[in-house]
Amino acid sequence: METKWFWSKIQDEFRGGKINLEKTQKLLEKLDIPCNIIHVKHIFKDNDRLKQGRITIEEFRAIYRTIAHREEIIEIFNAYSENRKILLENNLVQFLRQEQYISEMSKTIAIEIIQKYEPIDEVRKEQQMSFEGFTRYMDSPECLLFKHECRRVYQDMTRPLNDYFISSSHNTYLISDQLVGPSDIWGYVSALVRGCRCLEIDCWDGAQNEPVVYHGYTLTSKLLFKTVLQAIHKYAFMTSDYPVVLSLENHCSPSQQEVMADNLQTTFGESLLADILDDYPDKLPSPEALKFKILVKNKKIGTLKETHERKGSDKHEDNQDKETESKKAISAMLFKKKKTRKLKIALALSDLVIYTKAEKFRSFQHSRLYQQFNENNSIGETRARKLSKLKVQEFILHTRKFLTRIYPKATRADSSNFNPQEFWNIGCQMVALNFQTPGLPMDLQNGKFLDNGASGYILKPQFLRDAKSNFNPNKITDSDPTTLTIRLISGIQLPLNNASSNKADTSVIIEVFGVPNDQTKQQTRVIKKNAFSPRWNETFTFIIHVPELALIRFVVENQGLITGNEFLGQYTIPLLCMNKGYRRVPLFSRMGESLEPASLFIYVWYVQ
């Protein structure tokens, strides 16, 4: 059956005799076989017996079988096929129910899978599945590790903003280091496309009364404030419908702050939240209530009530009266940067700050007594880390009530990042990272915010929201932990950093990030000189006490004796977004780019 189908698909390509590497690649694509050109090149070379750069139809078939007929898939197929040739409908139902944990499994689902993935017409008409169809199903998005339901917004989005983890960036305008690197609009575009919902904008006085964005007192280049806003306006809701917070690091004079306010209103129009919502006069709104809204985070004059009343009275005043009042109401506030100086807040900008008023953090006790619901704090990583160790319960109580932003310490001139997990563990909503810097922290950031439709908002676990909870990430008393079992079966066309060879000494590290008690890692043995199809067949077990906060990270390395281990690819995913059963783990580069078809093949089991 397969032979007849196979010949009918490819014989036209060989009417002229032999085919070269380029045509081989295209023919594999035509057969729906995903392949990496570097791997194909080496397999082509191995099967080109005459070494002329052209192969026969039989040689192509050998290449096809090498890539498409993986031994580990054959073993699974044969375990459920009664004749090792065909899966009957009932066989497929049994496989999907027992191995893939498909809830509410039915014959209808099995038939849909057959119709979608079986390439041989006569087999498909009999509602059966050949090995060719089974391979295509196992390589499909339906068998990825990431749960399909987590790809959409499925969480309750009607809770107040402080109940969510919010994807946040630091110095968003920078695409390199903090001292001499360029400022670039791409920083904002890239962050928004990746679902970031809190952007930082450092604003300074510019020439000709035009505010500029750059890292003050450094040699980083400058952007016009209005140009930054225009880019944000274009991309703000491309990935997510939920609100974007503009965190202003405001160093401008009152006159240029008025220009900023005008730029904000002109650029965003009705999207800019410029007054309290009727249903939320004294509490934070929800992401749902703020859909497609831009929020300004900055220092503010007076109370929300005063702002609301002033906006109401403004409707009855002429422009001259408003201008007079604006000038009269400019209020002095202290700001320290290099030299201590007075920074005055323009009323026009102040009035655009509604639910995200920046308030200096003094102490948890001060916040309990005086902090208002719409006031939020930014705390540097060093101080936040110290507080998380000395006053962890108070910190969690604080983040239950108030939006809290954590940002990297000033000494990170190279734009490096801290591990965000330690601050997610205590409920900090806005853990701001340098999005331009690849590495472990950004892998965790990207992995965590895959969840909930990559909307940039993830509902915090109940124990980080409930005032009655006594959760302490450093002292877990849970007597019923989750047992996660992962059988790492094989690698599929693993990425190569050296095109001259597809040989590598490959191993995989599986890491768990979460509360301190859950942090651990385990590693496979090294498979020598095989990046195309290494087989490990090793099983790892992890005991996880707080699955709601746990992230699982797979790292593939090429073991080097002299230069050290070489990073090949990684994938990070929240534990509770993991499908069970036989699953494919896609791999991403250090820069976060997809390395398809490179992946790992695993079997996962855990009890939620």
LUMMIDO-134343 format. One line per field, with one value per residue (C-alpha): residue in three letters; y, z, x. Coordinates in steps of 0.5 Angstrom, whole numbers, always signed. Layout:
<recs>
lumlum (ALA / ...) $
yy (Y / ...) $
zz (Z / ...) $
xx (X / ...) $
</recs>
This chain:
<recs>
lumlum (MET / GLU / THR / LYS / TRP / PHE / TRP / SER / LYS / ILE / GLN / ASP / GLU / PHE / ARG / GLY / GLY / LYS / ILE / ASN / LEU / GLU / LYS / THR / GLN / LYS / LEU / LEU / GLU / LYS / LEU / ASP / ILE / PRO / CYS / ASN / ILE / ILE / HIS / VAL / LYS / HIS / ILE / PHE / LYS / ASP / ASN / ASP / ARG / LEU / LYS / GLN / GLY / ARG / ILE / THR / ILE / GLU / GLU / PHE / ARG / ALA / ILE / TYR / ARG / THR / ILE / ALA / HIS / ARG / GLU / GLU / ILE / ILE / GLU / ILE / PHE / ASN / ALA / TYR / SER / GLU / ASN / ARG / LYS / ILE / LEU / LEU / GLU / ASN / ASN / LEU / VAL / GLN / PHE / LEU / ARG / GLN / GLU / GLN / TYR / ILE / SER / GLU / MET / SER / LYS / THR / ILE / ALA / ILE / GLU / ILE / ILE / GLN / LYS / TYR / GLU / PRO / ILE / ASP / GLU / VAL / ARG / LYS / GLU / GLN / GLN / MET / SER / PHE / GLU / GLY / PHE / THR / ARG / TYR / MET / ASP / SER / PRO / GLU / CYS / LEU / LEU / PHE / LYS / HIS / GLU / CYS / ARG / ARG / VAL / TYR / GLN / ASP / MET / THR / ARG / PRO / LEU / ASN / ASP / TYR / PHE / ILE / SER / SER / SER / HIS / ASN / THR / TYR / LEU / ILE / SER / ASP / GLN / LEU / VAL / GLY / PRO / SER / ASP / ILE / TRP / GLY / TYR / VAL / SER / ALA / LEU / VAL / ARG / GLY / CYS / ARG / CYS / LEU / GLU / ILE / ASP / CYS / TRP / ASP / GLY / ALA / GLN / ASN / GLU / PRO / VAL / VAL / TYR / HIS / GLY / TYR / THR / LEU / THR / SER / LYS / LEU / LEU / PHE / LYS / THR / VAL / LEU / GLN / ALA / ILE / HIS / LYS / TYR / ALA / PHE / MET / THR / SER / ASP / TYR / PRO / VAL / VAL / LEU / SER / LEU / GLU / ASN / HIS / CYS / SER / PRO / SER / GLN / GLN / GLU / VAL / MET / ALA / ASP / ASN / LEU / GLN / THR / THR / PHE / GLY / GLU / SER / LEU / LEU / ALA / ASP / ILE / LEU / ASP / ASP / TYR / PRO / ASP / LYS / LEU / PRO / SER / PRO / GLU / ALA / LEU / LYS / PHE / LYS / ILE / LEU / VAL / LYS / ASN / LYS / LYS / ILE / GLY / THR / LEU / LYS / GLU / THR / HIS / GLU / ARG / LYS / GLY / SER / ASP / LYS / HIS / GLU / ASP / ASN / GLN / ASP / LYS / GLU / THR / GLU / SER / LYS / LYS / ALA / ILE / SER / ALA / MET / LEU / PHE / LYS / LYS / LYS / LYS / THR / ARG / LYS / LEU / LYS / ILE / ALA / LEU / ALA / LEU / SER / ASP / LEU / VAL / ILE / TYR / THR / LYS / ALA / GLU / LYS / PHE / ARG / SER / PHE / GLN / HIS / SER / ARG / LEU / TYR / GLN / GLN / PHE / ASN / GLU / ASN / ASN / SER / ILE / GLY / GLU / THR / ARG / ALA / ARG / LYS / LEU / SER / LYS / LEU / LYS / VAL / GLN / GLU / PHE / ILE / LEU / HIS / THR / ARG / LYS / PHE / LEU / THR / ARG / ILE / TYR / PRO / LYS / ALA / THR / ARG / ALA / ASP / SER / SER / ASN / PHE / ASN / PRO / GLN / GLU / PHE / TRP / ASN / ILE / GLY / CYS / GLN / MET / VAL / ALA / LEU / ASN / PHE / GLN / THR / PRO / GLY / LEU / PRO / MET / ASP / LEU / GLN / ASN / GLY / LYS / PHE / LEU / ASP / ASN / GLY / ALA / SER / GLY / TYR / ILE / LEU / LYS / PRO / GLN / PHE / LEU / ARG / ASP / ALA / LYS / SER / ASN / PHE / ASN / PRO / ASN / LYS / ILE / THR / ASP / SER / ASP / PRO / THR / THR / LEU / THR / ILE / ARG / LEU / ILE / SER / GLY / ILE / GLN / LEU / PRO / LEU / ASN / ASN / ALA / SER / SER / ASN / LYS / ALA / ASP / THR / SER / VAL / ILE / ILE / GLU / VAL / PHE / GLY / VAL / PRO / ASN / ASP / GLN / THR / LYS / GLN / GLN / THR / ARG / VAL / ILE / LYS / LYS / ASN / ALA / PHE / SER / PRO / ARG / TRP / ASN / GLU / THR / PHE / THR / PHE / ILE / ILE / HIS / VAL / PRO / GLU / LEU / ALA / LEU / ILE / ARG / PHE / VAL / VAL / GLU / ASN / GLN / GLY / LEU / ILE / THR / GLY / ASN / GLU / PHE / LEU / GLY / GLN / TYR / THR / ILE / PRO / LEU / LEU / CYS / MET / ASN / LYS / GLY / TYR / ARG / ARG / VAL / PRO / LEU / PHE / SER / ARG / MET / GLY / GLU / SER / LEU / GLU / PRO / ALA / SER / LEU / PHE / ILE / TYR / VAL / TRP / TYR / VAL / GLN) $
yy (+0 / +5 / +3 / +4 / +11 / +13 / +12 / +15 / +21 / +22 / +18 / +25 / +28 / +23 / +22 / +26 / +21 / +23 / +29 / +34 / +36 / +42 / +38 / +33 / +38 / +40 / +33 / +32 / +38 / +36 / +29 / +34 / +31 / +37 / +37 / +41 / +43 / +41 / +34 / +33 / +35 / +30 / +24 / +26 / +25 / +19 / +16 / +19 / +12 / +15 / +22 / +26 / +30 / +27 / +21 / +16 / +14 / +8 / +13 / +18 / +13 / +11 / +18 / +19 / +13 / +15 / +22 / +20 / +13 / +14 / +7 / +10 / +12 / +5 / +1 / +5 / +4 / -4 / -4 / -2 / -5 / -12 / -13 / -8 / -5 / -1 / +2 / +0 / +6 / +2 / +1 / +9 / +10 / +6 / +9 / +16 / +14 / +10 / +14 / +21 / +22 / +25 / +27 / +25 / +21 / +18 / +15 / +22 / +25 / +19 / +19 / +27 / +25 / +20 / +25 / +30 / +26 / +20 / +21 / +14 / +15 / +8 / +7 / +14 / +12 / +5 / +10 / +7 / +9 / +7 / +8 / +14 / +18 / +16 / +19 / +25 / +26 / +25 / +30 / +35 / +41 / +36 / +32 / +38 / +39 / +45 / +44 / +47 / +50 / +54 / +57 / +62 / +66 / +61 / +65 / +69 / +76 / +80 / +80 / +87 / +88 / +86 / +79 / +78 / +77 / +82 / +81 / +87 / +90 / +95 / +100 / +98 / +103 / +99 / +94 / +93 / +95 / +101 / +106 / +107 / +102 / +105 / +106 / +104 / +103 / +96 / +95 / +97 / +93 / +87 / +87 / +88 / +83 / +78 / +80 / +85 / +89 / +94 / +98 / +103 / +110 / +114 / +122 / +128 / +135 / +135 / +140 / +145 / +143 / +136 / +131 / +125 / +118 / +115 / +113 / +119 / +121 / +116 / +116 / +112 / +115 / +119 / +118 / +123 / +121 / +122 / +117 / +112 / +113 / +112 / +106 / +103 / +105 / +101 / +95 / +95 / +91 / +86 / +80 / +82 / +86 / +87 / +94 / +97 / +100 / +106 / +106 / +113 / +115 / +122 / +127 / +133 / +140 / +142 / +145 / +139 / +135 / +139 / +137 / +129 / +130 / +133 / +127 / +122 / +125 / +126 / +119 / +115 / +118 / +114 / +109 / +113 / +112 / +119 / +118 / +113 / +108 / +109 / +102 / +103 / +109 / +106 / +100 / +97 / +95 / +88 / +87 / +85 / +92 / +96 / +92 / +96 / +101 / +105 / +107 / +112 / +110 / +117 / +121 / +125 / +131 / +130 / +124 / +121 / +124 / +131 / +129 / +127 / +133 / +137 / +134 / +135 / +142 / +143 / +141 / +148 / +152 / +155 / +154 / +160 / +158 / +151 / +154 / +159 / +153 / +148 / +154 / +155 / +148 / +145 / +142 / +141 / +134 / +131 / +127 / +124 / +123 / +125 / +131 / +132 / +137 / +139 / +136 / +139 / +135 / +139 / +138 / +136 / +130 / +128 / +128 / +122 / +118 / +114 / +107 / +107 / +112 / +111 / +112 / +111 / +105 / +106 / +100 / +95 / +98 / +105 / +102 / +98 / +105 / +110 / +107 / +108 / +103 / +106 / +107 / +102 / +101 / +100 / +96 / +95 / +88 / +88 / +91 / +87 / +80 / +83 / +84 / +77 / +74 / +78 / +80 / +75 / +74 / +82 / +82 / +77 / +81 / +87 / +84 / +82 / +89 / +93 / +93 / +92 / +93 / +90 / +92 / +91 / +94 / +100 / +96 / +91 / +96 / +90 / +89 / +83 / +80 / +77 / +71 / +73 / +67 / +69 / +75 / +71 / +66 / +72 / +75 / +81 / +83 / +87 / +83 / +88 / +85 / +87 / +84 / +85 / +80 / +73 / +67 / +64 / +70 / +71 / +64 / +63 / +70 / +67 / +60 / +63 / +68 / +63 / +61 / +64 / +65 / +69 / +75 / +78 / +77 / +71 / +70 / +69 / +62 / +63 / +63 / +69 / +73 / +70 / +75 / +69 / +65 / +64 / +61 / +62 / +60 / +58 / +54 / +49 / +45 / +41 / +34 / +32 / +34 / +33 / +27 / +29 / +23 / +25 / +19 / +23 / +18 / +22 / +28 / +30 / +33 / +37 / +44 / +45 / +51 / +48 / +46 / +42 / +36 / +33 / +30 / +32 / +29 / +31 / +31 / +34 / +38 / +38 / +44 / +45 / +53 / +55 / +55 / +54 / +47 / +45 / +48 / +42 / +39 / +32 / +30 / +25 / +21 / +24 / +20 / +21 / +24 / +24 / +30 / +27 / +22 / +21 / +16 / +16 / +13 / +15 / +17 / +22 / +23 / +30 / +32 / +38 / +42 / +48 / +46 / +53 / +56 / +51 / +52 / +46 / +48 / +43 / +45 / +41 / +41 / +39 / +36 / +39 / +37 / +43 / +49 / +47 / +45 / +48 / +51 / +48 / +50 / +50 / +50 / +53 / +51 / +52 / +45 / +46 / +47 / +41 / +35 / +28 / +22 / +22 / +29 / +33 / +39 / +44 / +48 / +55 / +59 / +63 / +69 / +66 / +64 / +57 / +52 / +47 / +42 / +41 / +38 / +33 / +27 / +25 / +21 / +26 / +23 / +27 / +28 / +35) $
zz (+0 / +2 / -4 / -9 / -6 / -5 / -13 / -15 / -11 / -13 / -20 / -24 / -21 / -24 / -31 / -33 / -29 / -23 / -18 / -14 / -7 / -8 / -12 / -6 / -1 / -5 / -6 / +2 / +3 / -2 / +2 / +8 / +11 / +15 / +15 / +16 / +10 / +14 / +16 / +9 / +6 / +10 / +9 / +1 / +1 / +5 / +0 / -6 / -8 / -14 / -11 / -17 / -13 / -16 / -14 / -17 / -14 / -10 / -7 / -5 / -2 / +2 / +4 / +5 / +10 / +14 / +15 / +16 / +19 / +26 / +30 / +36 / +32 / +29 / +36 / +38 / +31 / +32 / +39 / +37 / +30 / +29 / +23 / +23 / +17 / +19 / +25 / +25 / +27 / +34 / +35 / +34 / +39 / +44 / +43 / +43 / +50 / +53 / +51 / +49 / +55 / +50 / +55 / +52 / +47 / +41 / +34 / +31 / +34 / +31 / +24 / +24 / +25 / +20 / +15 / +17 / +17 / +13 / +6 / +2 / -1 / +0 / +7 / +9 / +5 / +10 / +16 / +17 / +18 / +15 / +18 / +14 / +17 / +24 / +23 / +20 / +26 / +31 / +28 / +28 / +32 / +36 / +39 / +41 / +49 / +50 / +51 / +46 / +51 / +54 / +47 / +48 / +53 / +58 / +65 / +69 / +66 / +71 / +77 / +79 / +76 / +82 / +81 / +75 / +73 / +67 / +62 / +63 / +60 / +63 / +59 / +53 / +48 / +48 / +44 / +47 / +53 / +58 / +56 / +49 / +45 / +41 / +42 / +37 / +36 / +35 / +42 / +43 / +37 / +39 / +46 / +44 / +39 / +44 / +48 / +53 / +57 / +61 / +57 / +60 / +57 / +59 / +58 / +57 / +55 / +48 / +43 / +40 / +45 / +43 / +49 / +47 / +50 / +52 / +58 / +61 / +63 / +58 / +50 / +48 / +42 / +42 / +40 / +39 / +45 / +40 / +35 / +40 / +42 / +34 / +34 / +41 / +38 / +31 / +35 / +42 / +41 / +35 / +40 / +46 / +47 / +54 / +57 / +56 / +61 / +59 / +65 / +65 / +67 / +67 / +67 / +63 / +65 / +66 / +59 / +55 / +60 / +57 / +50 / +53 / +55 / +48 / +44 / +49 / +47 / +40 / +39 / +43 / +43 / +46 / +47 / +52 / +59 / +62 / +67 / +72 / +69 / +72 / +75 / +79 / +83 / +88 / +86 / +81 / +74 / +71 / +64 / +61 / +63 / +60 / +54 / +48 / +53 / +54 / +62 / +64 / +70 / +73 / +79 / +80 / +83 / +88 / +88 / +83 / +86 / +85 / +78 / +76 / +79 / +75 / +68 / +70 / +71 / +65 / +60 / +62 / +62 / +56 / +53 / +57 / +64 / +63 / +61 / +67 / +72 / +69 / +70 / +77 / +79 / +77 / +84 / +86 / +87 / +89 / +84 / +85 / +79 / +80 / +83 / +87 / +84 / +84 / +79 / +77 / +75 / +70 / +71 / +64 / +65 / +72 / +70 / +65 / +71 / +73 / +76 / +75 / +80 / +81 / +89 / +92 / +96 / +104 / +108 / +108 / +114 / +111 / +105 / +109 / +113 / +107 / +100 / +96 / +91 / +85 / +87 / +85 / +87 / +83 / +87 / +85 / +85 / +90 / +95 / +93 / +94 / +101 / +103 / +100 / +105 / +111 / +110 / +105 / +108 / +109 / +101 / +99 / +103 / +99 / +92 / +94 / +95 / +90 / +83 / +85 / +79 / +80 / +76 / +75 / +79 / +76 / +76 / +70 / +65 / +60 / +60 / +64 / +67 / +74 / +75 / +75 / +78 / +85 / +85 / +81 / +87 / +92 / +87 / +84 / +78 / +74 / +74 / +69 / +64 / +59 / +53 / +48 / +52 / +51 / +56 / +62 / +65 / +58 / +57 / +63 / +62 / +55 / +57 / +63 / +58 / +53 / +58 / +57 / +50 / +50 / +52 / +57 / +63 / +67 / +73 / +80 / +84 / +89 / +95 / +92 / +92 / +98 / +104 / +108 / +105 / +109 / +103 / +104 / +98 / +103 / +107 / +104 / +108 / +102 / +104 / +97 / +92 / +84 / +81 / +74 / +70 / +64 / +59 / +54 / +48 / +43 / +39 / +32 / +27 / +33 / +31 / +29 / +30 / +25 / +18 / +16 / +20 / +23 / +28 / +35 / +42 / +45 / +52 / +55 / +61 / +64 / +69 / +74 / +76 / +82 / +89 / +92 / +94 / +87 / +84 / +81 / +75 / +72 / +65 / +60 / +58 / +52 / +45 / +41 / +34 / +33 / +32 / +27 / +31 / +38 / +43 / +50 / +53 / +60 / +65 / +70 / +76 / +79 / +86 / +85 / +91 / +88 / +81 / +80 / +80 / +76 / +70 / +66 / +62 / +57 / +54 / +49 / +49 / +45 / +50 / +48 / +52 / +51 / +50 / +54 / +53 / +47 / +47 / +42 / +44 / +49 / +51 / +57 / +59 / +65 / +68 / +68 / +61 / +59 / +55 / +57 / +53 / +47 / +46 / +41 / +45 / +40 / +41 / +40 / +39 / +45 / +41 / +42 / +34 / +33 / +30 / +27 / +26 / +31 / +37 / +43 / +43 / +50 / +54 / +60 / +66 / +72 / +76 / +77) $
xx (+0 / +5 / +10 / +4 / +2 / +10 / +11 / +5 / +7 / +14 / +15 / +14 / +20 / +24 / +22 / +29 / +33 / +36 / +35 / +40 / +39 / +35 / +30 / +30 / +29 / +23 / +20 / +21 / +16 / +11 / +11 / +9 / +16 / +19 / +26 / +32 / +37 / +43 / +41 / +38 / +45 / +49 / +43 / +43 / +51 / +51 / +46 / +49 / +53 / +56 / +58 / +55 / +51 / +45 / +41 / +36 / +29 / +31 / +36 / +31 / +27 / +32 / +33 / +25 / +25 / +31 / +27 / +20 / +20 / +23 / +24 / +21 / +14 / +14 / +15 / +9 / +5 / +6 / +4 / -3 / -3 / -6 / -2 / +3 / +1 / -6 / -9 / -16 / -21 / -22 / -14 / -13 / -19 / -15 / -9 / -12 / -15 / -10 / -3 / -6 / -11 / -16 / -22 / -28 / -25 / -30 / -30 / -32 / -25 / -21 / -25 / -23 / -16 / -16 / -19 / -14 / -7 / -8 / -5 / -7 / -14 / -16 / -14 / -17 / -24 / -24 / -23 / -16 / -9 / -3 / +4 / +5 / -2 / +0 / +7 / +4 / -1 / +5 / +9 / +3 / +1 / -4 / +2 / +6 / +7 / +3 / -4 / -9 / -14 / -8 / -7 / -13 / -15 / -19 / -18 / -22 / -21 / -26 / -21 / -18 / -11 / -7 / -9 / -5 / +2 / +3 / +8 / +13 / +19 / +25 / +28 / +24 / +27 / +34 / +36 / +43 / +47 / +45 / +51 / +53 / +48 / +42 / +35 / +30 / +23 / +24 / +25 / +17 / +15 / +18 / +16 / +9 / +9 / +11 / +5 / +9 / +3 / +8 / +13 / +18 / +19 / +25 / +23 / +27 / +27 / +29 / +31 / +25 / +20 / +20 / +21 / +26 / +27 / +33 / +37 / +39 / +46 / +49 / +51 / +45 / +42 / +35 / +28 / +22 / +17 / +12 / +15 / +15 / +8 / +6 / +10 / +6 / -1 / +0 / +2 / -1 / -6 / -4 / -2 / -7 / -13 / -12 / -9 / -2 / +1 / +6 / +11 / +14 / +21 / +19 / +25 / +22 / +20 / +13 / +13 / +15 / +11 / +5 / +7 / +8 / +0 / -2 / +2 / -1 / -8 / -7 / -4 / -9 / -15 / -21 / -16 / -12 / -16 / -16 / -22 / -24 / -29 / -36 / -36 / -29 / -29 / -25 / -22 / -18 / -21 / -20 / -17 / -23 / -26 / -20 / -19 / -16 / -14 / -7 / -6 / -1 / +4 / +7 / +7 / +0 / -2 / -8 / -13 / -17 / -24 / -20 / -18 / -25 / -29 / -24 / -25 / -32 / -32 / -27 / -33 / -36 / -29 / -26 / -19 / -16 / -19 / -16 / -9 / -9 / -11 / -6 / -1 / -3 / -3 / +4 / +6 / +13 / +15 / +22 / +26 / +33 / +38 / +45 / +44 / +38 / +33 / +26 / +22 / +15 / +9 / +5 / -3 / -4 / +0 / -2 / -9 / -8 / -5 / -12 / -11 / -3 / +0 / +7 / +8 / +15 / +15 / +17 / +15 / +10 / +7 / +7 / +3 / -2 / -3 / -3 / -3 / -9 / -12 / -9 / -2 / +3 / +11 / +17 / +22 / +29 / +31 / +36 / +32 / +26 / +30 / +32 / +25 / +23 / +28 / +26 / +19 / +16 / +9 / +9 / +11 / +6 / +0 / +3 / +2 / -5 / -7 / -2 / +1 / +8 / +14 / +21 / +26 / +34 / +39 / +43 / +49 / +47 / +50 / +50 / +43 / +43 / +37 / +35 / +31 / +24 / +22 / +23 / +19 / +13 / +13 / +11 / +6 / +9 / +5 / +10 / +17 / +21 / +26 / +31 / +27 / +33 / +38 / +37 / +38 / +35 / +31 / +28 / +27 / +23 / +19 / +17 / +15 / +11 / +7 / +5 / -1 / -7 / -7 / +0 / -5 / +1 / -4 / -4 / -9 / -5 / -6 / -11 / -6 / -3 / -10 / -13 / -13 / -14 / -8 / -2 / +2 / +10 / +14 / +20 / +16 / +12 / +7 / +3 / +3 / +0 / +5 / +5 / +9 / +11 / +14 / +18 / +21 / +25 / +25 / +29 / +31 / +29 / +33 / +37 / +39 / +47 / +51 / +56 / +54 / +60 / +57 / +51 / +55 / +54 / +55 / +48 / +45 / +38 / +38 / +31 / +30 / +24 / +23 / +18 / +19 / +25 / +23 / +22 / +28 / +32 / +35 / +36 / +40 / +41 / +47 / +51 / +49 / +56 / +56 / +48 / +44 / +40 / +36 / +39 / +35 / +36 / +30 / +31 / +26 / +26 / +21 / +20 / +16 / +13 / +10 / +7 / +5 / +1 / +8 / +12 / +16 / +19 / +25 / +28 / +35 / +39 / +47 / +53 / +58 / +65 / +71 / +75 / +70 / +65 / +58 / +55 / +47 / +43 / +36 / +31 / +24 / +20 / +13 / +8 / +7 / +0 / +0 / +3 / -1 / +0 / +2 / +7 / +9 / +13 / +17 / +19 / +26 / +28 / +34 / +38 / +34 / +28 / +27 / +23 / +28 / +23 / +23 / +28 / +25 / +25 / +20 / +18 / +12 / +9 / +5 / +3 / -4 / -7) $
</recs>
